[in-house]
Amino acid sequence: MRVFGLIGRSLSHSFSQAYFTRKFARLGLDDCRYELFELASAHELPALLARQPHLAGLNVTIPYKEQIWPYLTEVAPSAARVGAVNVLEVRADGRLIGHNT
């Protein structure tokens, strides 16, 4: 099972979980699920990654778009240009790559 999700604070308003759950079903991606991960601070990211060994990627929302930079292994040019990360790619080898779409 590959796990994707959204990190941020106060995510009750987010439509992301419903959107991606429907999208995965429509595409026949039965091995994927999408969850909401509310973090009280960006410092909780390493613990989240440790608890979720099948995590493959995260969308990042406020207030963590800049705050997760210290945890990144790499920053894609798209994120470097704007100084913010809204997609976190979690590689099987443990690398964390920040993107901005």
C-alpha distances in whole Angstrom, upper triangle without the diagonal:
4,6,10,13,17,19,23,25,26,23,24,26,23,22,19,16,18,18,15,13,16,16,12,14,17,15,13,10,8,5,6,7,11,13,16,17,21,22,26,26,25,26,23,20,20,19,16,15,16,14,11,10,7,9,10,12,15,18,21,24,27,28,26,26,29,28,25,27,28,24,23,24,25,26,26,29,28,28,31,33,32,32,29,25,23,20,18,16,14,14,13,17,17,19,19,21,22,23,25,25
4,7,10,14,16,20,23,24,21,23,24,21,20,16,14,16,16,13,12,15,14,11,14,16,14,13,10,9,6,5,7,9,11,14,15,19,20,24,24,22,23,21,18,18,18,15,13,15,14,10,9,5,6,6,9,11,14,17,20,24,25,23,23,25,25,22,23,25,21,20,21,21,22,22,26,24,24,27,29,29,28,25,21,19,16,14,12,11,11,11,15,14,16,16,17,18,19,21,21
4,7,10,13,16,19,20,17,19,20,17,17,13,11,14,15,11,11,15,14,11,14,17,16,15,11,11,8,6,5,6,7,11,11,15,17,20,21,19,20,17,15,16,15,12,11,13,12,8,9,6,5,6,7,9,12,14,17,21,22,19,20,23,22,19,21,23,19,19,20,21,21,21,25,23,22,26,28,27,26,23,19,17,14,12,11,10,12,12,16,15,16,15,16,17,18,20,20
4,7,10,14,17,18,15,17,18,14,14,11,9,12,12,9,10,13,12,11,14,16,15,15,12,13,11,7,6,5,6,9,10,13,15,19,19,17,19,17,14,15,16,12,11,14,13,10,11,9,6,6,5,6,8,11,14,17,19,17,17,20,20,17,19,21,18,17,19,19,19,19,22,20,19,23,25,23,23,19,16,13,11,10,10,9,12,13,16,15,15,14,14,14,15,16,16
4,7,10,13,14,11,13,14,11,12,8,7,11,11,9,10,14,13,12,15,18,17,18,15,15,14,10,8,5,5,5,7,10,12,16,16,15,17,15,12,15,15,11,11,15,13,11,13,11,8,9,7,5,6,9,11,14,16,14,14,18,17,15,18,20,17,17,19,20,19,19,22,20,19,22,24,22,21,18,14,12,10,10,11,11,14,16,19,17,17,14,15,14,15,16,16
4,7,10,11,8,11,12,9,10,7,8,12,12,11,13,15,15,15,18,20,20,21,18,19,18,14,11,8,7,5,6,8,10,13,14,13,15,14,12,15,15,12,13,16,15,13,16,14,11,12,9,5,5,6,7,10,12,11,12,15,15,13,16,18,16,16,19,19,18,19,22,19,17,21,22,20,19,15,12,10,9,10,12,13,16,19,21,18,18,15,15,14,14,14,15
4,7,10,8,12,13,11,13,11,11,15,15,14,16,19,19,19,22,24,23,25,22,22,21,17,15,11,9,6,5,6,7,10,10,9,12,10,9,12,13,10,11,15,14,13,16,16,12,13,10,7,6,5,6,8,9,8,10,13,12,10,14,16,14,15,18,18,18,19,21,19,17,20,22,19,18,14,12,10,10,10,13,13,17,19,21,18,17,14,15,13,14,15,16
4,7,6,10,11,10,13,12,13,16,17,17,18,21,21,22,24,26,26,28,25,25,24,20,18,14,12,8,7,5,6,8,8,8,12,11,10,14,15,12,14,17,17,16,19,19,16,17,14,10,9,6,5,6,6,6,9,12,11,11,14,16,15,16,20,20,19,20,23,20,18,20,22,19,17,14,12,10,12,12,16,17,20,23,24,21,20,17,17,15,16,16,17
4,6,9,10,10,14,14,15,18,19,19,20,23,24,24,27,28,29,30,27,28,27,23,20,17,14,10,8,5,6,6,8,10,13,12,12,16,16,14,17,19,18,18,22,22,19,20,17,14,12,10,8,7,7,8,11,14,12,13,17,18,18,19,23,24,22,24,26,24,21,23,25,21,20,16,15,14,16,16,19,20,24,26,27,24,24,20,21,19,20,19,20
4,6,7,9,12,13,14,16,18,19,20,22,23,24,26,28,29,30,28,28,27,24,20,17,14,10,10,7,9,9,11,13,16,15,16,19,19,16,19,22,20,20,24,24,21,22,19,16,14,12,10,9,10,12,15,17,16,17,20,22,21,23,26,27,26,27,29,26,24,26,27,24,23,19,18,16,18,19,22,23,26,28,30,27,27,23,24,22,22,21,22
4,5,5,9,9,10,13,14,15,16,18,19,20,22,24,25,26,24,24,24,20,17,13,11,7,8,6,9,11,13,14,17,16,16,19,19,16,18,21,19,19,22,21,18,20,17,14,12,11,9,10,11,13,14,18,17,17,21,23,21,22,26,26,25,26,28,25,23,26,27,24,23,19,17,15,16,17,20,21,25,26,29,26,26,22,23,20,21,20,20
4,6,8,10,10,12,14,15,16,18,20,21,22,24,26,27,25,25,25,21,18,14,12,9,10,9,12,14,17,18,21,19,19,22,21,18,21,24,21,21,24,23,21,22,20,17,15,15,13,13,15,16,18,21,21,21,24,26,25,26,29,30,29,29,31,28,26,29,30,27,26,23,21,18,19,21,23,24,28,29,32,29,29,26,26,24,24,23,23
4,7,9,11,11,13,15,16,17,19,21,22,23,25,26,25,25,26,22,19,15,14,11,13,12,15,16,18,20,23,21,21,24,24,21,23,26,24,23,26,25,22,23,20,17,15,14,12,13,15,17,18,21,21,22,25,27,26,27,30,30,28,28,30,27,25,28,29,25,25,22,20,17,19,21,23,25,28,30,33,30,30,26,26,24,23,22,21
4,5,7,9,10,11,13,14,15,17,19,20,21,23,22,22,22,19,16,12,11,8,11,11,14,16,18,18,22,20,19,23,22,19,21,24,22,21,24,22,19,20,17,14,11,12,10,12,14,15,16,20,20,20,23,25,24,24,27,27,25,25,27,24,22,26,26,23,23,20,18,15,16,18,20,21,25,27,30,27,27,23,23,21,20,19,18
4,6,6,6,9,10,11,12,14,16,17,18,20,19,20,21,17,14,11,11,10,13,14,17,20,21,21,25,23,21,25,24,21,22,25,24,21,24,22,20,20,17,15,12,14,13,15,17,18,18,22,23,22,25,28,26,26,29,28,27,26,28,24,23,27,27,25,25,21,19,16,16,18,20,22,25,27,30,28,28,25,24,22,21,19,18
4,6,5,6,8,10,10,12,14,15,16,18,16,17,18,14,11,8,8,8,11,13,16,19,20,20,23,21,19,22,22,18,19,23,21,19,21,19,16,16,13,11,9,11,11,14,17,16,16,20,21,20,22,25,23,23,25,25,24,23,25,22,21,25,25,23,23,19,17,13,13,15,17,18,21,23,26,24,24,21,21,19,18,17,15
4,5,5,6,9,10,10,12,14,15,16,15,15,15,12,9,6,6,7,10,13,16,19,21,20,23,20,19,22,21,17,18,21,19,17,19,17,15,15,13,12,11,13,13,16,19,18,19,22,23,21,24,26,24,24,26,26,25,25,27,24,23,27,28,26,26,22,19,16,15,16,17,18,21,23,26,24,24,22,22,21,20,19,18
4,6,5,6,9,10,11,12,14,15,15,15,16,13,10,8,9,10,14,16,19,22,24,24,27,24,23,25,25,21,22,25,22,20,22,20,18,18,16,15,14,16,16,19,22,22,22,26,26,25,28,30,28,27,30,29,28,28,30,27,26,30,30,28,29,25,22,19,18,19,20,22,24,26,29,27,28,25,25,24,23,22,20
4,6,5,6,9,10,11,12,14,14,15,16,13,11,9,11,12,16,18,21,24,25,24,27,25,23,26,26,22,23,26,24,21,23,20,18,17,16,14,13,15,16,19,21,21,21,25,26,24,27,29,27,26,29,28,27,25,27,24,24,28,28,26,27,23,21,17,16,18,19,21,23,25,28,27,27,24,23,22,20,19,17
4,5,5,6,8,10,10,12,10,12,13,9,8,6,9,11,14,17,20,23,24,23,26,23,21,24,24,20,20,23,21,18,20,17,15,14,12,12,11,14,16,19,21,21,20,24,25,23,25,28,25,24,26,25,24,23,26,23,23,26,27,25,26,22,19,16,14,16,16,17,20,21,25,24,23,21,21,20,19,18,16
4,5,5,6,9,10,11,9,10,11,8,6,6,9,12,15,18,21,24,26,25,27,25,23,25,24,20,21,23,21,18,20,17,15,15,14,14,14,17,18,22,24,23,23,27,27,25,28,30,27,27,28,28,27,27,29,26,26,30,31,29,29,26,23,19,17,18,19,19,21,22,26,25,25,23,23,23,22,22,20
4,6,5,6,9,10,10,11,13,11,10,10,13,15,18,21,24,28,29,28,31,28,26,28,28,24,24,27,25,22,23,20,19,18,17,17,17,20,21,24,26,26,25,29,30,28,30,33,30,29,31,30,30,28,30,27,28,31,32,30,31,28,25,21,19,21,21,22,24,25,29,28,28,26,26,25,24,23,21
4,5,5,6,9,8,11,12,10,10,10,13,16,19,22,25,28,29,28,30,28,26,28,28,24,24,26,25,21,23,19,18,16,15,16,15,19,20,23,26,25,24,28,29,27,29,31,29,27,29,28,27,25,27,25,25,29,29,28,29,26,23,19,17,19,19,20,22,23,27,26,26,24,23,23,21,21,18
4,6,5,6,5,7,9,7,8,9,12,15,18,22,24,28,29,27,30,27,24,26,26,22,22,24,23,19,20,16,15,14,14,15,15,19,21,24,27,25,25,28,29,26,28,31,28,27,28,27,27,25,28,25,26,29,30,29,30,26,23,20,18,18,18,18,20,21,24,24,24,23,22,22,21,22,19
4,5,5,6,7,10,9,9,11,15,18,21,24,27,30,32,30,33,30,28,29,29,25,25,27,25,21,22,19,18,17,18,18,19,22,24,27,30,29,28,32,32,30,32,34,31,30,31,31,31,29,31,29,29,33,34,33,33,30,27,23,21,22,21,22,23,24,27,27,28,26,26,26,25,25,23
4,6,8,10,13,12,13,14,17,20,23,26,29,33,34,32,35,32,30,32,32,28,27,30,28,24,25,21,21,19,19,20,20,24,25,28,31,30,29,33,34,31,33,36,33,32,33,32,31,29,31,29,29,33,33,32,34,30,27,24,22,23,22,24,25,25,29,29,29,28,27,27,25,25,22
4,5,9,11,10,12,14,18,20,23,27,29,33,33,32,34,32,29,30,31,27,26,28,27,23,23,20,19,17,18,19,19,23,25,28,31,29,28,32,33,30,32,34,31,30,30,29,29,27,29,27,28,31,32,31,32,29,26,23,21,22,20,21,22,23,26,27,27,26,25,25,23,24,21
4,6,9,9,12,14,18,21,24,27,30,34,34,33,35,32,29,30,30,27,26,28,26,23,22,19,19,17,18,20,21,25,27,30,33,31,30,34,34,32,33,35,32,31,31,31,31,29,31,29,30,34,34,34,35,32,28,25,22,23,21,22,22,22,26,27,27,26,26,27,26,26,24
4,5,6,9,11,15,18,21,24,27,30,31,29,31,29,26,27,27,23,22,24,23,19,19,15,15,14,15,17,18,22,24,28,30,28,27,31,31,28,30,32,29,27,28,27,28,26,29,27,27,31,32,32,32,29,25,23,20,20,18,18,19,19,22,23,24,23,23,24,23,24,22
4,6,8,11,15,18,21,24,27,30,31,30,31,28,26,27,26,23,22,23,21,18,18,14,15,15,16,18,20,23,26,29,31,29,29,32,32,29,31,33,30,29,29,29,30,29,32,30,30,33,35,34,34,31,27,25,22,22,20,19,20,19,23,24,25,24,25,26,25,26,25
4,7,11,14,17,19,23,25,29,29,28,29,26,23,24,23,20,19,20,18,15,14,11,12,12,14,16,18,22,24,28,30,27,27,30,30,27,29,30,27,26,26,27,27,27,30,28,28,32,33,33,33,29,26,23,20,19,17,16,17,16,20,20,22,21,22,23,23,25,24
4,7,10,14,16,19,22,25,26,24,26,23,21,21,21,18,17,18,17,13,13,10,10,9,11,13,15,18,21,24,26,24,24,27,27,24,26,28,24,23,24,24,25,24,27,26,25,29,30,29,29,26,22,20,17,16,15,14,15,15,19,19,20,19,20,21,20,22,21
4,7,10,13,16,19,23,23,22,24,21,19,20,19,16,15,17,15,12,13,10,10,10,11,12,13,16,19,22,24,22,22,26,25,23,25,27,24,23,24,25,25,25,28,26,25,29,30,29,29,25,22,19,16,16,15,15,17,17,20,20,21,19,20,21,21,22,21
4,7,10,13,16,19,20,19,21,19,17,19,18,14,15,17,15,12,14,11,10,10,9,9,10,13,15,18,20,19,19,22,22,20,23,24,22,21,23,23,23,23,26,24,23,26,28,26,26,22,19,16,14,14,14,14,17,18,21,19,20,18,19,18,18,19,18
4,6,10,13,16,18,17,19,16,14,17,16,12,13,16,13,11,14,12,10,12,11,9,10,12,14,17,18,17,18,21,20,19,22,23,21,21,23,24,24,24,27,25,23,27,28,26,25,22,19,16,14,14,15,15,18,19,22,20,21,18,19,19,19,20,20
4,6,10,13,15,15,17,14,13,16,15,11,13,16,14,12,16,15,12,14,12,9,10,10,11,13,15,14,16,19,18,17,20,22,19,20,23,24,23,24,26,24,22,25,27,25,24,20,17,14,14,14,16,16,19,21,23,21,21,18,19,18,19,19,19
4,6,10,11,11,13,10,10,13,12,8,11,13,11,11,14,14,11,14,12,9,10,10,11,13,13,12,14,17,16,14,18,19,17,18,21,22,22,23,26,24,22,24,26,24,23,19,16,14,14,13,15,15,18,20,22,19,19,17,18,17,19,19,20
4,7,9,10,12,10,10,13,12,10,13,15,14,14,17,18,15,17,15,12,12,11,10,11,11,11,14,16,14,14,18,19,17,19,22,23,23,24,27,25,22,25,27,24,22,19,17,15,16,15,18,18,21,23,24,21,22,19,20,19,20,20,21
4,5,7,8,6,8,11,10,9,12,14,13,14,17,18,15,18,16,13,13,11,11,11,10,9,13,14,12,12,15,16,14,17,20,22,21,23,26,24,21,24,26,23,21,18,16,15,16,15,18,17,21,22,23,20,20,17,19,18,20,20,22
4,7,8,7,10,13,12,12,15,16,16,17,20,22,19,21,19,16,16,14,13,12,10,10,14,15,12,13,16,17,16,19,22,24,23,26,28,26,23,25,27,24,22,19,18,17,19,18,21,20,24,26,26,23,23,20,22,20,22,22,24
4,5,6,8,11,11,11,14,16,16,17,20,22,19,20,18,15,15,12,12,11,9,8,12,12,9,10,13,13,13,16,19,21,20,23,25,24,21,22,24,22,19,16,16,16,17,16,19,19,22,24,24,21,21,18,19,18,20,20,23
4,5,6,9,10,10,12,14,15,16,18,20,17,18,16,13,13,10,11,10,9,6,9,9,6,6,9,10,9,12,15,17,17,19,22,21,17,19,21,19,16,14,13,13,14,13,16,16,19,21,21,18,17,14,16,14,17,17,20
4,6,7,8,10,11,13,14,16,18,20,17,19,17,15,16,14,15,14,12,10,13,12,9,8,11,10,9,12,15,18,18,21,24,24,20,21,24,22,19,17,16,17,17,15,18,17,19,21,21,17,17,15,17,16,19,20,23
4,6,5,6,9,10,11,12,15,17,15,17,16,14,15,13,15,15,13,11,14,14,11,10,13,12,11,14,17,19,20,22,25,25,21,23,26,24,21,18,17,17,17,15,17,15,18,20,20,16,17,15,17,17,20,21,24
4,5,5,6,9,10,11,13,14,12,14,12,11,13,11,13,14,13,10,12,13,10,8,11,11,8,11,13,16,16,19,22,22,18,20,23,22,19,16,14,14,14,11,13,12,15,16,17,13,13,11,14,13,16,18,21
4,5,5,6,9,10,11,14,12,14,14,13,15,14,17,18,17,13,16,16,13,10,12,11,8,11,13,16,17,20,23,23,20,22,25,24,21,19,16,17,16,13,14,12,14,15,15,11,12,11,14,15,18,20,23
4,5,5,6,9,11,13,12,15,15,14,17,16,18,19,18,15,18,18,15,13,16,15,12,14,16,19,21,23,27,26,23,25,28,27,24,22,19,19,18,15,16,14,16,16,17,13,15,14,17,18,21,23,25
4,5,5,6,9,11,9,12,12,11,14,13,16,17,17,14,16,18,15,13,16,15,12,14,16,19,20,22,25,25,22,24,27,26,23,20,17,17,16,13,14,12,15,15,16,13,15,13,16,16,19,21,23
4,5,5,7,9,7,10,10,10,14,14,17,19,18,15,17,18,16,13,15,15,11,12,14,16,18,20,24,23,21,23,26,25,23,20,17,17,15,11,12,9,11,11,12,9,11,10,13,15,17,20,22
4,6,6,10,9,12,14,14,17,18,20,22,21,18,20,21,19,16,18,17,13,15,16,19,21,23,27,27,24,26,29,29,26,24,21,21,18,15,15,12,13,13,13,10,13,13,16,18,21,24,26
4,6,9,9,13,14,14,17,18,20,22,22,19,21,23,20,17,20,19,16,18,19,22,23,25,29,28,26,28,31,30,28,25,22,21,19,16,16,13,15,14,16,13,16,16,19,20,23,25,26
4,6,5,9,11,12,15,16,19,21,21,19,20,22,20,17,20,20,16,17,18,20,22,23,27,26,24,27,30,29,27,24,20,19,17,14,14,11,13,12,14,12,14,14,17,18,20,23,24
4,6,9,11,13,17,18,21,24,24,21,22,24,22,19,21,20,17,17,17,20,22,23,27,26,25,27,30,29,28,25,21,21,18,15,13,10,11,9,11,10,13,13,16,18,21,23,25
4,6,9,12,15,17,21,24,24,21,22,24,23,20,21,22,18,18,18,20,21,22,26,25,24,27,29,29,28,25,21,20,16,14,12,9,10,9,12,11,13,14,16,18,20,22,23
4,6,8,12,14,17,20,21,18,18,20,20,16,18,19,15,15,16,17,18,19,23,22,21,23,26,25,24,21,17,16,13,10,9,7,9,9,12,10,12,11,13,15,16,19,19
4,7,11,13,17,20,21,18,18,20,20,16,18,19,16,14,15,15,16,17,20,19,18,21,24,23,22,20,16,14,11,9,6,5,7,8,11,10,11,10,11,13,14,16,17
4,7,10,13,17,18,15,14,17,17,14,15,17,14,13,14,14,14,14,18,16,15,18,21,20,19,16,12,11,7,6,5,5,8,11,13,11,11,9,9,10,11,13,13
4,6,10,13,14,12,11,14,14,12,14,16,13,13,15,15,14,15,18,16,14,18,20,18,17,14,10,8,6,5,7,8,11,14,16,14,13,10,10,10,10,12,12
4,7,10,12,10,9,13,14,12,14,17,15,14,16,16,15,15,17,15,13,17,18,16,16,12,9,6,5,6,9,11,14,17,19,17,16,13,12,10,10,10,10
4,7,9,6,6,9,10,9,11,14,13,13,16,16,14,15,17,14,12,15,17,14,13,10,7,4,6,7,11,12,16,19,21,18,16,13,12,10,10,10,11
4,6,6,6,10,10,11,13,16,16,16,19,19,17,17,19,16,14,17,18,15,14,10,9,6,9,11,14,16,20,23,24,21,20,16,16,13,12,11,12
3,5,6,9,9,11,13,16,16,17,20,20,18,19,20,18,15,17,18,15,13,10,10,9,12,14,17,19,23,26,27,24,22,18,18,15,15,13,15
4,6,8,7,9,12,14,15,16,20,20,18,20,21,19,16,17,19,15,13,11,11,11,13,14,18,20,23,26,27,23,22,18,18,15,16,15,17
4,5,5,6,9,11,11,12,16,16,15,17,18,17,13,15,17,14,12,9,8,9,11,11,15,16,20,22,23,20,18,15,15,12,13,13,15
4,6,6,8,11,12,12,15,14,12,14,15,13,10,12,13,11,9,5,5,6,9,10,13,16,19,22,23,20,18,14,13,9,10,9,12
4,6,6,9,11,11,14,14,12,14,15,14,10,11,13,10,7,5,6,9,12,12,15,17,20,23,23,20,18,14,13,10,11,11,14
4,6,7,9,10,14,14,13,16,18,17,13,14,16,14,11,9,9,11,13,12,16,17,20,23,22,19,17,14,14,12,14,14,17
4,6,6,7,11,12,11,14,16,15,12,13,16,14,11,9,8,10,11,9,12,13,16,19,19,15,13,10,11,9,12,13,16
4,5,5,9,9,8,11,13,14,10,10,14,13,9,8,8,11,12,10,13,14,16,19,18,15,13,10,10,8,11,12,16
4,6,8,10,10,14,16,17,14,13,17,16,13,12,12,15,15,13,15,15,17,19,18,15,13,10,11,11,14,16,20
4,7,9,10,14,17,17,14,15,18,18,14,13,11,14,13,10,12,11,13,16,15,11,10,7,9,9,13,16,19
4,5,7,10,13,14,11,12,16,16,13,12,10,12,11,9,10,10,11,14,13,10,8,5,6,6,10,13,16
4,7,10,13,15,13,13,17,18,15,15,13,15,13,10,10,10,10,13,11,9,6,5,6,8,12,15,18
4,7,10,12,10,10,14,15,13,13,11,14,12,10,10,11,11,14,13,11,8,6,5,6,9,12,15
4,6,8,6,6,10,11,10,10,8,11,11,9,10,12,13,17,16,14,11,9,6,5,7,9,13
4,5,5,6,9,11,10,10,9,11,10,10,10,13,14,17,17,16,12,10,7,6,5,8,10
4,5,5,6,9,10,11,11,13,13,13,14,17,17,21,21,20,16,14,11,9,8,8,11
4,6,5,7,9,9,9,10,10,12,13,17,18,22,22,21,17,15,11,9,6,5,7
4,5,5,6,5,5,8,9,10,12,15,17,21,21,19,16,13,10,7,5,5,8
4,6,5,7,8,12,13,13,15,18,19,23,22,20,17,14,11,9,8,8,12
4,6,8,10,13,14,16,17,21,22,26,26,24,20,18,14,12,10,9,11
4,6,8,11,13,15,17,20,23,26,26,24,21,18,15,12,10,8,10
4,7,10,13,14,16,19,21,25,25,22,19,16,14,10,10,9,12
4,7,9,11,14,17,19,23,23,21,18,14,12,8,8,7,10
4,6,7,10,13,16,20,20,18,15,11,9,5,5,5,8
4,7,10,13,16,20,21,18,16,13,11,7,6,5,7
4,6,10,13,16,18,16,14,10,8,6,5,6,7
4,6,10,13,14,12,10,7,6,5,6,9,11
4,6,10,11,10,8,6,5,6,8,11,12
4,7,8,7,6,5,7,9,11,14,16
4,5,5,5,6,8,11,13,17,18
4,5,7,9,12,15,17,20,21
4,6,9,11,15,18,21,23
4,6,10,13,16,19,21
4,6,10,13,17,19
4,7,10,13,16
4,7,10,13
4,7,10
4,6
4
